[in-house]
Amino acid sequence: MDVHMKFFFVFFVLILVFFTANIRSIAQISRGANNGEIYITVPLFYVDSTNAQHWGLFYSNDNGNHLSLQYNSTHDHFFAIGDSVSGKVFGCLNDSMWMSNDFGVTWSEYPTNLSFPSSLTAGGNTPGELYLEDNQFNIFSSMDYGQTFIQVNDSMTYFQLWDVGVHSGTVYAVDYFPQSYDPCIRISHNYGHTFSIQQLDSGFYDISRGAIDNELYLIRRNDDTVSHYHIFQSFNEGASLIPRGTITIPYPEWQAIFTGGRIAGTFYASRYTFDGYSGYICIDYSSDSAKTFSTNCYYLADLLTSTNSITVNPSSTLSQNAPNPFINQTSIKIDIKQDDEVNLTIYDVNGQMVKHFINSKMVHGEYCISWDGKNDAGIFVSPGVYFCFLKVGNNLKETKKMVYIR
């Protein structure tokens, strides 16, 4: 290799290191502890009188139907990620870890004595399990909510930690610069000490674990006049891929980030712009393994100036009715975690209400409601598909599909 080629190679590697060391600090989307919860951290790219760049942490507990600005940071390169404990969020800023116990509204800070992290991942099913990668591609793990970190792997190559698996000790990363020059998945089942490699076709750049063991979502970006994000699902850690949906972004100034949800089949994409008050955040939500999406978009100026915040009641749940399908009668269980207004209703496939069970303030607790297949008029409904809808407070919504086969 001549001198010019060596110079070009070194220059390319330095650019690649810079890019991969900062890609995760540009934006972050992560699942929260409960179904429907997501956290999004994006740069707002406007400055205050101290010339500090602002970063916004946004939160939703209803799959993006409502979005609230939880924290407006004036620190450079702040990013946060949700944990498996309700309300707990972790953040990174230079050589410090931040932690919030109130859904990102207030934060406590403690030093880690680590160099600037290029990526932080959490949110597995083990509370307090964190993985951090520094800007030299060294991997550190913590099992005590980031109070202490131990180095588990020396720098191996140019890859980014991307997600934590369902089982404790499972870590996923994307390799940007293996010897073959093609990206691959790096998989560890021993807390990041060693990684196996699953080769991928060129173009993959994002990965997120699903809600069940060995389930992954992989996103490949193709650019022509627009950006196409092709989503694939795998149930064997990337060994085989199932094509799912595609998200198309027609504007070059828009970016996209992705995460799998807590419930099987749930997947989120967030599209956003970097231009402060004139920008937007859009949330694409799928409940069918990224085949189809519903979308909510928000104007950043409204989110940044709004005094409204989301009422946090994320732990209330609607269980699947049993039996399902049912003939004569089925039971519906709900778990209300705090006193609040509760609405429990059944709709048909046309969106028409057929049975209204609850529409009042309820004391927290577990409830079991029976449905015999009759509407509010006491008449048996036709056999078919129905949807049980639970709303708690102003924001928490859950829906379960029911099949009546009288």
C-alpha positions, 0 to 999 in steps of 0.5 A, a space after each residue: 500500500 503506497 503512502 497516499 493509500 495509507 493516508 486515505 485509509 487512516 483518514 477514512 477510519 478516523 471519519 468512521 470513528 467520529 461518525 459511529 461515536 456520535 450517531 447514538 448521541 444525535 437521537 435516541 428512541 427507547 421503550 419504557 417499562 410498560 406497554 405503550 411507553 416510549 422515550 425520544 431524545 432529539 437535538 433541538 438545535 437552537 441556543 439560549 443566551 449562554 449559547 448552549 445547544 438544547 436537547 429535548 426528552 419527549 415521553 408518551 404512554 399511549 403509543 404516541 397518541 400524546 407526546 409530552 416534553 419531559 426535560 429540556 436540556 441545555 447540555 451538549 450531547 444529552 441522550 436518555 433511554 428507558 428502563 424496565 422499572 416504571 418511571 426510571 430513565 437513564 441518561 448520558 452526558 460526557 463522563 456522567 450518568 444521569 438517572 430519573 425516577 419520575 419519567 424524565 422530569 427531574 434528574 440526579 447525576 453521578 460520575 462514572 469516570 468513563 470517557 464520553 459514551 458513544 452509546 448506552 443501552 438498557 431496557 431489558 427485562 432485568 432492572 438496573 442492567 446497563 451497557 455503555 460503550 465509550 468513544 474507544 469502542 470499549 464496552 462496560 456493564 452495570 447491574 446496579 443502575 449505573 452506580 458502578 461499571 466494569 469493563 467487559 470487552 476491549 475495543 474490537 472493531 467499529 461497532 455500536 451497542 444497540 439493544 439489550 435482549 430479553 434475557 439478562 446478559 444478552 446484548 446486540 450490536 451492529 458492526 459497521 466495519 468488519 473485514 468484509 466491509 459489510 455490516 453484521 450483527 454482533 451477539 453476546 449472551 455473556 454480558 458483552 464479554 464475547 460476541 458471535 457474528 451474524 453477517 448481513 447484507 449491505 445497508 443494515 444500520 439499525 437493530 432493535 430487539 422485540 418482545 420475545 426471546 431471540 426476536 429482532 427488528 432490523 432496518 435497512 436504508 436505501 436512498 434514491 430521491 427519497 429515503 426508504 427504511 425497509 423493516 425486517 423481523 427475525 426470530 433467530 437473532 438475524 439468521 433468517 429475515 422476514 420482510 415487513 413494512 417500509 417507511 418512506 421519508 421524502 425529505 432529506 432533512 428528516 431522520 428516523 430512529 426505531 425501537 421494538 415495544 414491550 408487547 409482542 408485535 409492537 414496533 415504533 419509528 420516530 421521524 424528526 427534523 433538527 431545525 428547532 421551533 420549525 421542526 416536527 416529530 412524527 411517531 409511527 406505531 405498529 401492533 402487527 410486527 411493523 407490517 402497517 403503521 398509524 402515525 401521529 405528528 407534532 409541531 415542535 413549537 407546540 410541544 416546547 411551549 405547551 404547559 400540558 403534560 401527560 398524566 402518568 398512569 402507565 401501569 393499569 392494564 387490560 388483560 386478554 379476555 378468557 376464553 377467547 373465542 367464546 360462546 356463552 360468556 367471557 371474562 375481562 380482567 382490568 388492573 387499575 393502579 391508581 384512582 382515576 376515571 375509567 372507561 371500558 367499552 366494547 366496539 364492533 369492527 365498524 367502530 360502533 359501540 355495542 356494550 358500555 361496562 364502565 364510565 366512572 371514577 374507580 378506586 384502584 384495584 383488580 376487577 373482573 367483568 363478564 360479558 354474555 354477548 349482549 349489547 346495551 339493549 340486552 340483545 345478543 350481538 352477531 357472531 364475529 370480531 369485537 374490540 374491548 377498549 380500556 381508557 384510564 385517565 386522559 391518556 392510557 388506552 389499551 385494546 384487545 380483540 375478542 371473537 364471539 362464535 355463538 
